[in-house]
Amino acid sequence: MDMNATIAPKSDQLNSDDLISGPRTITITRVSGNDNADQPVNIYFQGDNNKPFRPCKSMRRVMVHCWGPDATKYVGRSMTIYRDPAVTFGGMQVGGIRISHMSHIERAQTMALTATRAKRAPFKVEVLQGMEAQQPPAEPKPADPAHLEAARAAASEGTDAFRAWWTANPDMRDSAKSIMAELQEKCAQVDAAKAPPDDDEELPM
């Protein structure tokens, strides 16, 4: 039995008490605004159970410092968050969520954040290693018709000619990949007409 489920606070957002069992690394899926003046940003993430992370102003400053102000670019990026029991509210230590690591930064970042009304203190964020692969893949570019025709023309001369074309035209490869099965079949037909192949070769990918 997982005891975490029995101690989760009833709330519409991620709370520091959700992190009592330890830090959590989250990958962002969406960022939106809300009507909460103190926590106006919703950070939705994979497995959030519709309970977004609503960072305080200090953590929003950390995100802007490390990732820039355009929140649309945060999607697919990751951070490790943890419960800091020393966070105070109304003079009492109530705990709060802090960020310890972030992906998509080249080196650790240190910035001065407000600790109290009269004091600022350094805050450090470490590099979250190995999370860059979480970035959503870019939308594939549509195949260029001119490139497709050039690929078909090369394939109509056989595998050797196609390989030479492939090597000489790296900018056309993405388009050619979209019809690779067709090109492979055409090369095989041409090769078979010229002479029986010694072995089955695959086209470069």
C-alpha contacts under 8 A as a table, 3 or more apart, distances in Angstrom:
res1	aa1	res2	aa2	distance
2	D	5	A	6.21
2	D	6	T	7.77
3	M	6	T	5.27
3	M	7	I	6.79
4	N	7	I	5.44
4	N	8	A	6.31
4	N	18	D	7.94
4	N	21	S	7.29
5	A	8	A	5.57
7	I	18	D	7.85
8	A	17	D	7.05
8	A	18	D	5.65
9	P	15	N	7.47
9	P	17	D	6.92
9	P	18	D	6.95
11	S	14	L	7.38
11	S	15	N	7.78
11	S	51	K	7.59
12	D	50	N	7.48
12	D	51	K	5.22
12	D	52	P	7.50
13	Q	50	N	7.74
13	Q	51	K	4.17
13	Q	52	P	4.98
13	Q	53	F	6.02
13	Q	54	R	6.87
14	L	18	D	6.55
14	L	51	K	5.43
14	L	52	P	5.68
14	L	53	F	4.99
14	L	54	R	7.15
15	N	18	D	5.38
15	N	19	L	7.43
15	N	53	F	7.65
15	N	96	G	7.48
15	N	97	I	7.18
16	S	19	L	5.40
16	S	20	I	7.02
16	S	82	Y	7.46
16	S	83	R	5.14
16	S	84	D	7.65
16	S	95	G	6.26
16	S	96	G	5.08
16	S	97	I	5.20
17	D	20	I	5.22
17	D	83	R	7.26
17	D	95	G	7.89
18	D	21	S	7.55
19	L	22	G	5.29
19	L	23	P	5.99
19	L	24	R	7.14
19	L	82	Y	6.09
19	L	83	R	5.57
20	I	83	R	6.55
22	G	82	Y	6.65
22	G	83	R	7.51
23	P	80	T	6.60
23	P	81	I	5.58
23	P	82	Y	4.29
23	P	83	R	7.00
24	R	80	T	5.47
24	R	81	I	5.46
24	R	82	Y	6.47
25	T	78	S	6.81
25	T	79	M	5.52
25	T	80	T	4.05
25	T	81	I	6.26
26	I	45	F	6.06
26	I	46	Q	6.65
26	I	78	S	5.49
26	I	79	M	5.63
26	I	80	T	6.28
26	I	81	I	7.68
27	T	45	F	5.29
27	T	46	Q	5.77
27	T	75	V	7.75
27	T	76	G	5.93
27	T	77	R	5.63
27	T	78	S	4.24
27	T	79	M	6.72
27	T	134	Q	7.42
28	I	31	V	7.69
28	I	43	I	6.73
28	I	44	Y	5.83
28	I	45	F	4.19
28	I	46	Q	6.52
28	I	74	Y	6.65
28	I	75	V	5.03
28	I	76	G	5.29
28	I	77	R	5.74
28	I	78	S	6.12
29	T	43	I	7.84
29	T	44	Y	5.62
29	T	45	F	4.86
29	T	46	Q	6.34
29	T	75	V	5.10
29	T	76	G	6.05
30	R	43	I	6.27
30	R	44	Y	5.10
30	R	45	F	6.82
30	R	72	T	7.81
30	R	74	Y	7.92
30	R	75	V	5.81
31	V	41	V	7.09
31	V	42	N	5.63
31	V	43	I	4.87
31	V	44	Y	6.11
31	V	71	A	6.50
31	V	72	T	7.01
31	V	74	Y	7.67
31	V	75	V	7.42
32	S	41	V	5.91
32	S	42	N	5.16
32	S	43	I	6.88
33	G	40	P	5.55
33	G	41	V	4.64
33	G	42	N	5.86
34	N	39	Q	7.95
34	N	40	P	5.06
34	N	41	V	6.12
34	N	42	N	6.96
35	D	40	P	6.09
36	N	39	Q	5.29
36	N	40	P	4.88
37	A	40	P	5.51
38	D	56	C	7.20
38	D	57	K	7.67
39	Q	42	N	7.95
39	Q	54	R	5.71
39	Q	55	P	6.38
39	Q	56	C	5.85
39	Q	57	K	7.35
40	P	54	R	7.33
41	V	54	R	5.63
41	V	55	P	6.91
42	N	52	P	5.53
42	N	53	F	5.98
42	N	54	R	5.06
42	N	55	P	7.77
43	I	52	P	5.20
43	I	53	F	4.92
43	I	54	R	6.06
43	I	55	P	7.77
44	Y	48	D	6.43
44	Y	50	N	7.36
44	Y	51	K	7.38
44	Y	52	P	4.66
44	Y	53	F	6.45
45	F	48	D	5.35
45	F	52	P	7.00
48	D	51	K	5.33
48	D	52	P	6.17
55	P	58	S	7.78
55	P	59	M	5.57
55	P	60	R	5.95
55	P	97	I	7.44
56	C	59	M	5.41
56	C	60	R	6.21
57	K	60	R	4.98
57	K	61	R	6.18
58	S	61	R	5.08
58	S	62	V	6.41
58	S	113	L	6.44
58	S	114	T	7.26
59	M	62	V	4.83
59	M	63	M	6.28
59	M	98	R	6.68
59	M	99	I	6.94
60	R	63	M	5.06
60	R	64	V	6.23
61	R	64	V	5.12
61	R	65	H	6.00
62	V	65	H	5.06
62	V	66	C	6.15
62	V	111	M	7.76
63	M	66	C	5.23
63	M	67	W	5.59
63	M	68	G	6.96
63	M	69	P	7.95
64	V	67	W	5.31
64	V	68	G	4.37
64	V	69	P	4.99
65	H	68	G	5.84
65	H	69	P	7.99
66	C	105	I	6.65
66	C	109	Q	7.27
67	W	70	D	7.91
67	W	73	K	7.94
67	W	74	Y	7.28
67	W	104	H	7.59
67	W	105	I	7.58
68	G	71	A	7.72
70	D	73	K	5.90
70	D	74	Y	7.61
71	A	74	Y	5.25
71	A	75	V	7.66
72	T	75	V	6.15
74	Y	77	R	5.45
75	V	135	Q	7.41
75	V	136	P	7.91
76	G	134	Q	5.45
76	G	135	Q	4.32
76	G	136	P	5.72
77	R	102	M	7.91
77	R	103	S	6.11
77	R	104	H	6.99
77	R	131	M	7.45
77	R	132	E	7.13
77	R	134	Q	6.42
77	R	135	Q	5.96
78	S	102	M	5.96
78	S	103	S	5.38
78	S	128	L	7.69
78	S	131	M	6.60
78	S	134	Q	7.57
79	M	99	I	6.85
79	M	100	S	7.48
79	M	101	H	5.43
79	M	102	M	4.27
79	M	103	S	6.19
79	M	128	L	6.93
80	T	99	I	5.83
80	T	100	S	5.64
80	T	101	H	5.00
80	T	102	M	6.48
80	T	128	L	7.62
81	I	97	I	6.46
81	I	98	R	5.53
81	I	99	I	4.47
81	I	100	S	5.96
81	I	101	H	7.42
82	Y	97	I	5.62
82	Y	98	R	5.48
82	Y	99	I	6.42
82	Y	100	S	7.11
83	R	95	G	6.51
83	R	96	G	5.66
83	R	97	I	4.87
83	R	98	R	6.34
84	D	87	V	6.05
84	D	95	G	5.40
84	D	96	G	5.33
84	D	97	I	6.05
84	D	98	R	6.39
85	P	93	Q	6.66
85	P	94	V	6.54
85	P	95	G	3.97
85	P	96	G	6.48
86	A	93	Q	5.63
86	A	94	V	7.29
86	A	95	G	5.72
86	A	96	G	7.72
87	V	93	Q	5.57
87	V	94	V	6.07
87	V	95	G	4.59
87	V	96	G	5.36
88	T	91	G	5.92
88	T	92	M	5.11
88	T	93	Q	4.15
88	T	94	V	5.51
88	T	95	G	6.50
88	T	96	G	7.93
89	F	92	M	5.35
89	F	93	Q	6.43
89	F	94	V	6.38
99	I	102	M	7.62
99	I	125	V	6.93
100	S	124	K	7.30
100	S	125	V	5.07
100	S	126	E	6.18
101	H	125	V	5.22
101	H	126	E	4.56
101	H	127	V	5.44
101	H	128	L	5.04
102	M	105	I	6.84
102	M	125	V	6.85
102	M	126	E	6.49
102	M	127	V	5.44
102	M	128	L	4.85
103	S	127	V	5.94
103	S	128	L	4.64
103	S	129	Q	6.68
103	S	130	G	7.95
103	S	131	M	5.90
103	S	132	E	6.39
104	H	127	V	7.74
104	H	128	L	7.81
104	H	131	M	7.93
104	H	132	E	6.35
105	I	108	A	7.35
105	I	127	V	6.20
106	E	127	V	7.10
107	R	126	E	7.22
107	R	127	V	5.98
108	A	124	K	7.02
108	A	125	V	5.67
108	A	126	E	4.48
108	A	127	V	5.48
109	Q	124	K	5.62
109	Q	125	V	5.22
109	Q	126	E	6.58
110	T	122	P	6.38
110	T	123	F	5.46
110	T	124	K	4.25
110	T	125	V	6.38
111	M	122	P	5.45
111	M	123	F	5.34
111	M	124	K	6.52
112	A	120	R	5.99
112	A	121	A	5.29
112	A	122	P	4.35
112	A	123	F	5.96
113	L	120	R	5.31
113	L	121	A	5.50
113	L	122	P	6.16
113	L	123	F	6.40
114	T	117	R	6.95
114	T	119	K	6.12
114	T	120	R	4.27
114	T	121	A	6.31
115	A	118	A	7.89
115	A	119	K	5.57
115	A	120	R	5.06
115	A	121	A	5.84
116	T	119	K	5.01
116	T	120	R	6.79
128	L	131	M	6.53
129	Q	132	E	7.78
130	G	133	A	7.05
131	M	134	Q	5.59
131	M	135	Q	7.98
132	E	135	Q	5.83
133	A	136	P	7.83
142	P	175	S	7.40
143	A	147	H	7.45
143	A	148	L	7.20
143	A	174	D	7.15
143	A	175	S	4.37
143	A	176	A	7.69
143	A	178	S	7.05
144	D	147	H	5.19
144	D	148	L	6.32
144	D	175	S	5.98
145	P	148	L	5.01
145	P	149	E	6.30
146	A	149	E	5.24
146	A	150	A	6.28
147	H	150	A	5.06
147	H	151	A	6.15
147	H	172	M	5.68
147	H	175	S	6.23
147	H	176	A	7.01
148	L	151	A	5.08
148	L	152	R	6.19
148	L	175	S	6.20
148	L	176	A	5.92
148	L	179	I	7.82
149	E	152	R	5.06
149	E	153	A	6.10
150	A	153	A	5.05
150	A	154	A	6.25
151	A	154	A	5.16
151	A	155	A	6.16
151	A	162	F	7.39
151	A	165	W	7.69
151	A	176	A	6.04
151	A	183	L	7.48
152	R	155	A	5.03
152	R	156	S	6.10
152	R	183	L	6.41
153	A	156	S	5.17
153	A	157	E	7.04
154	A	157	E	5.57
154	A	158	G	7.18
154	A	161	A	5.84
154	A	162	F	4.82
154	A	165	W	6.39
155	A	158	G	5.23
155	A	159	T	6.45
155	A	161	A	6.85
155	A	162	F	5.03
155	A	183	L	5.80
155	A	184	Q	7.64
155	A	186	K	6.02
155	A	187	C	5.15
156	S	186	K	6.24
156	S	187	C	6.35
156	S	190	V	6.55
157	E	160	D	7.81
157	E	161	A	5.73
157	E	162	F	7.11
157	E	187	C	7.18
157	E	190	V	6.59
158	G	161	A	5.56
158	G	162	F	6.21
158	G	186	K	7.47
158	G	187	C	4.48
158	G	188	A	7.09
158	G	189	Q	7.91
158	G	190	V	5.14
158	G	191	D	5.49
159	T	162	F	5.00
159	T	163	R	6.04
159	T	187	C	5.09
159	T	188	A	7.26
159	T	190	V	7.96
159	T	191	D	6.85
159	T	203	L	7.71
160	D	163	R	5.16
160	D	164	A	6.32
161	A	164	A	5.14
161	A	165	W	6.22
162	F	165	W	4.99
162	F	166	W	6.01
162	F	187	C	7.70
163	R	166	W	4.98
163	R	167	T	6.23
163	R	203	L	7.44
163	R	204	P	7.49
164	A	167	T	5.25
164	A	168	A	6.23
165	W	168	A	5.13
165	W	169	N	6.01
166	W	169	N	5.38
166	W	170	P	6.47
166	W	172	M	7.89
166	W	173	R	6.78
166	W	204	P	7.94
167	T	170	P	6.35
169	N	172	M	5.57
169	N	173	R	6.94
170	P	173	R	5.38
171	D	174	D	7.28
172	M	175	S	5.66
172	M	176	A	6.43
173	R	176	A	4.95
173	R	177	K	6.08
174	D	177	K	5.22
174	D	178	S	6.88
175	S	178	S	5.53
175	S	179	I	7.50
176	A	179	I	5.62
176	A	180	M	6.03
177	K	180	M	4.80
177	K	205	M	7.35
179	I	182	E	5.39
179	I	183	L	6.33
180	M	183	L	4.99
180	M	184	Q	5.91
181	A	184	Q	5.13
181	A	185	E	6.23
182	E	185	E	5.24
182	E	186	K	6.23
183	L	186	K	5.03
183	L	187	C	6.12
184	Q	187	C	5.21
184	Q	188	A	6.23
184	Q	202	E	7.55
184	Q	203	L	6.62
185	E	188	A	5.12
185	E	189	Q	6.25
186	K	189	Q	5.14
186	K	190	V	6.28
187	C	190	V	5.18
187	C	191	D	6.03
188	A	191	D	5.08
188	A	192	A	5.98
189	Q	192	A	5.15
189	Q	193	A	6.27
190	V	193	A	5.13
190	V	194	K	6.34
191	D	194	K	5.15
191	D	195	A	6.07
191	D	196	P	7.04
191	D	197	P	6.71
192	A	195	A	5.26
192	A	196	P	5.14
192	A	197	P	6.42
193	A	196	P	7.51
197	P	200	D	7.09
